[in-house]
Amino acid sequence: MGAFIMLGTLFGLIVLIFALVLRYDPQARRTSVQGGRKAS
């Protein structure tokens, strides 16, 4: 059970950091969107 809580916290922090980067760095979001469109 403890391992499950630790993994949940770890993934939660990763998602939180990723969301904050996308929220406060629009340049990174534009680059990723344009790269995705070029690849497909």
N, C-alpha and C positions, 0 to 999 in steps of 0.2 A: 504493500500500500504506500509506503514511504517513497519507493522508487517511482510509482505512478504520479505522486504529487510533485516530485522533483522534475520529472519529464514534462509534466503539464506546465509547471512554472517556467522551465527552460524554453519550451516552444512558445509560451505566452509572451515572454520577454522578446524573443526573436520577432514575433509578429508585431509587437508594440514598436520596436525599433524600426522595423521596415515601414510601418504605417507612418511613423513620425518623419522618416526620411522623405517619403513620398509627399507628405503634407507640407513640409517646410522647404523642400528643394524641387520646385517645379521644373527646373532644367533637367534634373535626372529623370523625371517622369516623362518629359517630352522626348528625351533621347531614347528611352526604353520603348516608347510607343512607336516612334519612327523606325527603330531597329526591328521591331516586331512586324511592322507593315512591310518593310523591305524583304524580310526573310520569307514571308508567306506569299 
